[in-house]
């Protein structure tokens, strides 16, 4: 075969190889793309199914158990909030709401989802728990809430709230979010003082909580009540930080109020201020050692009080209650209220630059209001 003929055959062979190679490569790429597209369809379908899941069945389980609370003083409406019917006993229904919704009222009414208005009896209420219980008797009530468990929830679980933001005009408003945090300790001011009075353990959610929602249910996706909405963080730089009292804590308080009884809070018998309240300390002629930076300062010791019997004095700086350090009045009271009337608790404090310790037997808090 001549050299020129060999060149032609070689060129033809190369062209044929290139054509078949291109076809083979195309088929492989087409197959991979087909598999990739199939995978995208499956993933997209899965996501769509999740997004299409509705909480309407959960809402049905709670909606008619939610009520508007209207509080009156001298026949004038002074407060509006939310509550929910959580229990039926014989012919009586019990409604839970927040203390701060009804605390100044001499007459309290509830409005059902069908606009029926009913009179109630206040069975009990307390500021530090922020729980109140109302009793009502009526054949108009259609639904009682299911009670869930907050301690089994995981951060990120779907939650929803039902309430009456602003007024009765928006009764039955549903807002949806997630559990943003558990066991948050939030400072609460019960007076107009700058300092906080108490720490409250709460659930955090980004479900919208607005004025008028107070006392309403916070529910899991199944419509079971897992908390009682009671406050939100109000700041121009913050969005979506609402809080709710865990249902387990709320029920412990409610069981006392249902019986018409008062909560028995432990009592030590001191007036106190935060160590950084310099003006109040100066006004009461109390000088704190410069090396003491944290604690609660005793301003006054009650006569015949547990603290007085144990030897605490004006000017002592309490730095530890039981096994936990305390740095503020709010923290002191939070740790104190973990104990019960009759318990003995060790108190560590500083006096004349020396660390000291006493044991106090807690008694029942007197009925009169006090800063103790």
C-alpha positions as CSV (number, residue, x, y, z in Angstrom):
1,X,0.0,0.0,0.0
2,X,1.3,3.4,-0.9
3,X,2.2,6.0,1.7
4,X,-0.6,8.3,0.6
5,X,-3.2,5.6,0.9
6,X,-2.0,4.8,4.5
7,X,-2.5,8.4,5.4
8,X,-6.1,8.4,4.2
9,X,-6.9,5.3,6.1
10,X,-5.4,6.7,9.3
11,X,-7.4,9.9,9.0
12,X,-10.6,8.0,8.4
13,X,-9.8,5.7,11.5
14,X,-9.2,8.8,13.7
15,X,-12.5,10.4,12.5
16,X,-14.5,7.3,13.2
17,X,-12.9,6.9,16.7
18,X,-13.7,10.6,17.4
19,X,-17.3,10.3,16.4
20,X,-18.0,7.1,18.4
21,X,-16.1,8.5,21.4
22,X,-18.3,11.6,21.3
23,X,-21.4,9.6,21.1
24,X,-20.3,7.4,24.0
25,X,-19.4,10.4,26.1
26,X,-22.7,12.0,25.4
27,X,-24.7,9.0,26.4
28,X,-22.8,8.8,29.7
29,X,-23.3,12.5,30.5
30,X,-27.0,12.2,29.5
31,X,-27.5,9.3,31.9
32,X,-25.8,11.1,34.8
33,X,-27.9,14.2,34.2
34,X,-31.0,12.1,34.2
35,X,-30.1,10.5,37.5
36,X,-29.2,14.0,38.9
37,X,-32.6,15.3,37.8
38,X,-34.4,12.4,39.3
39,X,-32.6,13.1,42.6
40,X,-33.6,16.8,42.5
41,X,-37.2,15.9,41.9
42,X,-37.2,13.5,44.9
43,X,-35.5,16.1,47.2
44,X,-37.8,18.8,46.0
45,X,-40.9,16.6,46.6
46,X,-39.7,15.8,50.1
47,X,-39.2,19.4,51.0
48,X,-42.5,20.4,49.6
49,X,-44.3,17.8,51.6
50,X,-42.7,19.2,54.8
51,X,-43.6,22.7,53.9
52,X,-47.2,21.7,53.1
53,X,-47.8,20.2,56.5
54,X,-50.4,22.2,58.4
55,X,-51.1,22.8,62.1
56,X,-54.8,23.1,61.5
57,X,-55.6,19.9,63.4
58,X,-53.7,21.1,66.4
59,X,-55.5,24.4,66.3
60,X,-58.8,22.6,66.3
61,X,-57.9,20.9,69.6
62,X,-57.4,24.2,71.4
63,X,-59.2,27.0,69.6
64,X,-62.6,26.9,71.5
65,X,-60.8,26.4,74.8
66,X,-59.1,29.8,74.5
67,X,-61.0,32.8,76.0
68,X,-60.6,36.6,76.2
69,X,-60.1,37.9,79.7
70,X,-61.6,41.3,80.5
71,X,-60.9,42.8,83.9
72,X,-62.9,45.6,85.5
73,X,-62.4,47.9,88.5
74,X,-65.4,49.9,89.7
75,X,-67.2,48.9,86.5
76,X,-64.5,50.3,84.3
77,X,-62.5,48.0,82.0
78,X,-58.9,48.2,82.9
79,X,-57.3,45.2,81.4
80,X,-57.6,42.7,78.5
81,X,-55.7,39.4,78.2
82,X,-56.1,35.8,77.2
83,X,-56.8,32.6,79.1
84,X,-57.7,29.0,78.4
85,X,-60.0,26.4,80.0
86,X,-57.7,23.7,81.3
87,X,-59.9,21.6,83.5
88,X,-63.4,20.6,84.3
89,X,-64.5,19.3,87.7
90,X,-68.1,18.4,88.3
91,X,-70.0,21.4,86.8
92,X,-67.1,23.8,87.2
93,X,-64.6,24.8,84.6
94,X,-61.2,26.3,85.5
95,X,-59.5,29.0,83.4
96,X,-55.8,29.8,83.7
97,X,-54.3,33.2,82.9
98,X,-51.6,35.6,84.1
99,X,-51.6,37.3,87.5
100,X,-50.7,40.6,85.9
101,X,-53.8,40.5,83.7
102,X,-56.2,40.3,86.7
103,X,-54.3,41.7,89.7
104,X,-56.0,45.1,89.9
105,X,-59.5,43.9,89.1
106,X,-62.6,43.5,91.3
107,X,-64.6,41.9,88.5
108,X,-63.4,39.5,85.8
109,X,-65.3,38.2,82.7
110,X,-64.4,35.8,80.0
111,X,-65.5,35.8,76.4
112,X,-65.7,32.5,74.5
113,X,-64.8,31.9,70.9
114,X,-68.5,32.3,69.9
115,X,-68.6,35.7,71.7
116,X,-70.6,34.4,74.7
117,X,-69.7,36.5,77.8
118,X,-69.5,34.8,81.2
119,X,-68.9,35.9,84.8
120,X,-66.1,34.3,86.8
121,X,-64.8,33.8,90.3
122,X,-61.1,34.5,91.0
123,X,-59.8,31.4,92.9
124,X,-56.3,32.5,93.4
125,X,-53.5,34.6,92.0
126,X,-49.8,35.4,92.8
127,X,-47.2,37.9,91.4
128,X,-44.0,35.8,91.5
129,X,-45.6,32.8,89.7
130,X,-47.6,35.2,87.4
131,X,-50.4,32.6,87.5
132,X,-54.1,33.2,88.2
133,X,-57.0,30.7,88.2
134,X,-60.7,31.6,87.5
135,X,-63.7,29.4,88.0
136,X,-66.8,29.5,85.8
137,X,-70.0,27.4,85.6
138,X,-71.7,27.3,82.2
139,X,-73.2,24.9,79.7
140,X,-71.9,27.2,76.9
141,X,-68.3,25.9,77.1
142,X,-67.4,23.6,74.2
143,X,-63.9,22.6,74.8
144,X,-61.2,21.9,77.4
145,X,-57.5,22.2,76.5
146,X,-55.2,19.1,76.3
147,X,-52.2,19.5,78.5
148,X,-48.8,18.5,77.1
149,X,-45.2,18.4,78.4
150,X,-42.6,21.1,77.9
151,X,-39.7,19.0,79.2
152,X,-39.9,16.6,76.2
153,X,-39.6,19.4,73.6
154,X,-36.5,20.0,71.5
155,X,-35.1,23.4,70.4
156,X,-36.5,24.0,66.9
157,X,-39.8,22.2,67.5
158,X,-42.8,23.9,65.9
159,X,-45.0,25.8,68.4
160,X,-48.0,28.1,68.0
161,X,-49.8,30.6,70.3
162,X,-53.4,31.6,70.4
163,X,-54.5,34.9,71.9
164,X,-56.2,38.2,71.8
165,X,-53.5,40.8,70.8
166,X,-54.5,44.4,71.5
167,X,-58.3,43.8,72.1
168,X,-61.3,41.4,71.7
169,X,-61.4,42.5,68.0
170,X,-58.5,40.2,67.3
171,X,-59.5,37.3,69.5
172,X,-58.4,33.9,68.4
173,X,-55.3,35.2,66.6
174,X,-52.9,32.3,65.9
175,X,-49.1,32.9,65.5
176,X,-46.6,30.2,64.6
177,X,-42.9,29.8,65.5
178,X,-40.4,27.4,67.0
179,X,-39.0,26.7,70.5
180,X,-36.0,29.0,70.5
181,X,-34.7,28.1,74.0
182,X,-35.5,26.2,77.2
183,X,-34.9,27.0,80.8
184,X,-34.2,30.7,80.2
185,X,-33.8,32.8,83.4
186,X,-35.4,36.2,82.7
187,X,-35.3,39.1,85.2
188,X,-38.8,40.4,86.1
189,X,-39.6,43.7,87.7
190,X,-42.8,43.6,89.8
191,X,-42.5,47.3,90.9
192,X,-41.4,50.5,89.3
193,X,-37.9,50.2,90.7
194,X,-35.0,50.2,88.3
195,X,-33.7,46.8,89.7
196,X,-35.4,43.5,89.0
197,X,-37.4,41.7,91.7
198,X,-37.2,38.1,90.6
199,X,-35.9,35.6,88.1
200,X,-38.4,33.5,86.2
201,X,-37.6,30.3,84.4
202,X,-39.3,30.3,81.0
203,X,-39.5,28.9,77.5
204,X,-38.4,31.2,74.7
205,X,-40.2,31.3,71.3
206,X,-40.2,33.4,68.2
207,X,-43.9,33.0,67.7
208,X,-45.3,36.5,67.8
209,X,-46.4,37.5,71.4
210,X,-48.2,40.8,71.5
211,X,-50.0,42.8,74.3
212,X,-53.3,41.0,75.0
213,X,-51.6,37.5,74.4
214,X,-50.7,37.4,78.1
215,X,-52.2,34.3,79.8
216,X,-52.9,32.4,76.5
217,X,-51.6,29.0,75.6
218,X,-48.4,28.1,73.8
219,X,-48.9,24.8,72.1
220,X,-46.9,22.1,70.4
221,X,-47.8,21.1,66.8
222,X,-50.4,18.7,68.1
223,X,-52.4,21.4,70.0
224,X,-51.3,20.4,73.5
225,X,-50.6,23.2,75.9
226,X,-46.9,23.3,76.9
227,X,-46.7,26.8,78.2
228,X,-48.5,30.0,79.2
229,X,-47.4,33.1,77.4
230,X,-46.6,35.9,79.8
231,X,-44.0,38.4,78.4
232,X,-41.8,39.4,75.5
233,X,-38.5,41.3,75.2
234,X,-39.3,44.8,74.0
235,X,-36.3,46.5,72.4
236,X,-35.9,48.4,69.1
237,X,-33.0,46.1,68.2
238,X,-34.7,42.8,69.1
239,X,-37.4,40.8,67.2
240,X,-39.1,37.5,68.0
241,X,-38.2,37.0,71.6
242,X,-41.4,35.9,73.5
243,X,-41.5,33.9,76.7
244,X,-43.9,31.4,78.3
245,X,-44.1,29.8,81.7
246,X,-43.6,26.0,81.4
247,X,-46.9,24.2,81.8
248,X,-45.5,21.9,84.6
249,X,-44.7,24.9,86.8
250,X,-48.0,26.6,86.0
251,X,-50.1,23.6,87.0
252,X,-48.2,23.2,90.3
253,X,-49.4,26.7,91.2
254,X,-52.9,26.3,89.7
255,X,-53.5,23.2,91.8
256,X,-53.1,25.4,94.9
257,X,-55.3,28.2,93.6
258,X,-58.1,25.8,92.6
259,X,-58.6,25.0,96.2
260,X,-58.9,28.7,97.1
261,X,-55.5,28.5,99.0
262,X,-52.6,30.8,98.9
263,X,-49.0,29.9,97.9
264,X,-46.8,29.5,100.9
265,X,-43.5,31.3,100.1
266,X,-40.5,30.8,102.4
267,X,-39.6,33.9,104.4
268,X,-36.3,35.1,105.9
269,X,-37.3,38.5,107.1
270,X,-34.9,41.0,105.6
271,X,-35.1,44.1,103.4
272,X,-32.3,44.1,100.9
273,X,-30.8,46.0,97.9
274,X,-28.3,45.2,95.2
275,X,-24.7,46.0,96.1
276,X,-24.5,48.5,93.2
277,X,-27.3,50.7,94.5
278,X,-24.9,53.2,95.9
279,X,-27.4,56.0,96.6
280,X,-29.7,53.8,98.7
281,X,-26.7,52.4,100.6
282,X,-25.4,56.0,101.3
283,X,-28.9,57.0,102.4
284,X,-29.0,54.2,104.9
285,X,-25.5,54.9,106.1
286,X,-24.1,51.5,104.9
287,X,-20.5,51.3,103.8
288,X,-19.4,48.3,101.7
289,X,-15.7,47.2,101.7
290,X,-14.0,48.2,98.5
291,X,-12.9,44.6,97.7
292,X,-16.5,43.3,97.8
293,X,-18.0,43.6,94.3
294,X,-20.9,41.2,94.3
295,X,-23.8,40.2,96.6
296,X,-27.0,41.4,98.3
297,X,-26.8,44.0,101.1
298,X,-29.1,43.6,104.2
299,X,-30.8,47.0,104.9
300,X,-33.1,45.9,107.6
301,X,-33.8,42.8,109.7
302,X,-37.3,42.1,110.8
303,X,-38.1,41.6,114.5
304,X,-38.5,38.0,115.5
305,X,-37.7,36.9,111.9
306,X,-35.7,33.8,110.9
307,X,-32.8,36.1,109.8
308,X,-32.9,37.9,113.1
309,X,-32.9,34.7,115.0
310,X,-29.9,33.5,113.0
311,X,-27.9,36.7,113.7
312,X,-28.0,38.6,110.4
313,X,-27.5,42.3,110.8
314,X,-27.8,45.5,108.8
315,X,-24.9,46.0,106.4
316,X,-24.2,42.2,106.0
317,X,-23.5,41.3,102.3
318,X,-25.0,38.0,101.4
319,X,-22.9,36.2,98.8
320,X,-24.4,32.6,98.8
321,X,-27.7,31.0,99.5
322,X,-27.5,27.2,99.9
323,X,-25.1,25.9,97.3
324,X,-25.6,28.8,94.9
325,X,-23.9,32.2,94.8
326,X,-26.2,35.3,94.6
327,X,-25.3,38.6,93.0
328,X,-28.6,40.4,93.1
329,X,-31.9,40.7,94.9
330,X,-33.7,38.9,92.0
331,X,-31.2,36.0,92.1
332,X,-31.5,35.8,95.9
333,X,-35.3,35.5,95.7
334,X,-35.1,33.0,92.9
335,X,-32.8,30.7,94.9
336,X,-34.9,31.3,98.1
337,X,-38.1,30.2,96.4
338,X,-36.6,26.9,95.5
339,X,-36.9,26.0,99.1
340,X,-40.0,25.3,101.2
341,X,-41.4,26.6,104.5
342,X,-39.7,24.8,107.3
343,X,-36.5,24.0,105.3
344,X,-33.1,25.0,106.8
345,X,-30.8,26.8,104.5
346,X,-27.2,27.9,104.9
347,X,-26.4,31.6,104.2
348,X,-22.8,32.8,103.5
349,X,-22.2,36.5,104.0
350,X,-19.5,39.1,104.6
351,X,-19.3,41.3,107.7
352,X,-16.4,43.5,108.6
353,X,-14.4,42.1,105.7
354,X,-14.8,38.6,107.1
355,X,-16.6,35.6,105.6
356,X,-19.3,34.2,107.9
357,X,-22.0,31.5,107.6
358,X,-25.3,30.9,109.5
359,X,-28.2,28.5,109.1
360,X,-31.7,29.9,108.8
361,X,-34.9,28.0,109.3
362,X,-37.4,29.3,106.8
363,X,-40.9,30.3,108.0
364,X,-44.0,31.2,106.1
365,X,-44.1,34.6,104.6
366,X,-46.5,37.0,106.4
367,X,-49.6,38.2,104.6
368,X,-48.5,41.9,104.4
369,X,-46.6,43.0,101.3
370,X,-42.9,43.6,101.8
371,X,-39.5,43.7,100.1
372,X,-38.2,40.4,101.4
